[in-house]
Amino acid sequence: MYNDNWESLGRRRHEAPEKFDWTSFKYGMNISHQAIYIRRSIIVPYDLNYKYSSDIDWIIKAAKKASNIVNVHRYVAKYLVGGMSKKKHRESLKERFNIFSKYYGLLPNIFNHVIIACNLAWYFVKHRRTND
């Protein structure tokens, strides 16, 4: 990840899963869309009904159609943090929730978001900075 001056901010806190399929996002975005290559034969256009999270819907649709998904164990993308989904974070999160509910079901999605919140809280506790 890089800031606006192309200074490295390090790696994402999420690790790409060894085995990825269309259900892999149920606990959040564990792969950036910039780092996913998809065969042209299985892609569909972005659903423009989503203003901020159409990439998530697009990736899930492609992963559902894929017969083979490979983790190449390499960094394949550099990207700037921010973007419209960060600038409109609340709206983006609402869209993500709706997308995840569409694919995984409302009640499982609510349960999964509790797990996401617990994982995020644990991450911040574990990586808490002290002012010593």
N, C-alpha and C positions, 0 to 999 in steps of 0.2 A: 504494500500500500504506500502511496506517495501523497504528499500535500501539494498545494498549488504551486510551490516552488520546485517541485520534483525532488524533494528531500524524502528519503526513505523513512517510513513510520514503522517498519518492521512487517512481520507476517500477521495475518488475521488470527484471531484467537481460536477460530474453528479449524479443525483438521479435516481434510477431505476423507470421507469414509473409504475403507478398502473396497467394500462392495456398495455400489450405488444403484438404486433403482428409483422408481417414481415415488415410493413411500419415504425416501430418505429425508425429505424436507419436513416431515411431520413434527420434528423437534427444532425447526428453524432452518435458516439458510446456511447450510454447511459447505456450499460450493458457490463461488461467485460466477455469475453468468459469463463474465469475461474469460473464464478459464475452461469453458466447455465448448468442445467442437462437436457439431452434430451433422450427420449426413444430410445432405440436401434432400434426399428422397423421403425423409420422414418428417421434415419440418412443415409447419403451417405458419401463416402470418401471425404476428402478435395480435392479441385481442385488444383492440383500442378502446374497449369499454373500461379498461383499467388504465388510469393515467400514470400511476407511479410504480406498479408492480406487475406489469404485463410480462416482464422477463420471467418471473416465477411461474406464472401460468404456462408460458411457452416451454420452459424447461420440463415441467411436469408432463405436459402433453407429449413432448418428444421422448422423454424417458419411458412413458407408457408404451410407445410404439417401438422402442429400440429392442433389438434381439440380442445385442451384445454391448456392454458398457465396460470401458477399460480405464483404470486409474494408471496413468503413465508415470506417476511418482516424480513429477518434475513441475517446476513453476513454469507456466506457459503464458502468464499475463502480468503486466504491471498496470496498475490503475490508480487514478486519483480518488481519494476519499471524497465524500460529499455527494454531489449530484442532486437531482430533483427529489429522489426518494428520501434523502436526508434533510433537504430544505423543507419538504412537506412531510415530515416524519410521521405525524399523527395520521394523516390521510393515507400514507403508504402502509402503515401498520393495519389500518382498518381494511384496506384492500387485501393485504396478505391474509388476514384472518378470514375474510370471505372466500378467498381462493382456497385456503387450506380446508375450510369447512366444506366447500364444494367437492373436493377430492377425498377428504378423510372422514367427513361427517361432523356435525356440530358438536355433539357431546365428546367424541374422541378428541376433537380439536381443542375444546376447553380444557380437558385433562392434559393434553400435550402442552398447552400453554402454561399450565401450572408447573410442569416439569421444566419448561424453558425458563420460567422465572426463577425456579430454584437453582438451576444450573448457572444462570447469570449472577444470582446473588452469591453463590459459592465461588464463582470466578473472581468477583470483586473482593470478597473476604480473603481469598487465597493470594491475590495480587495487590492487596492494600499497601499503599505507600505510607511510610511513617515519616514524620518530620524530625527525625533525630539528628 
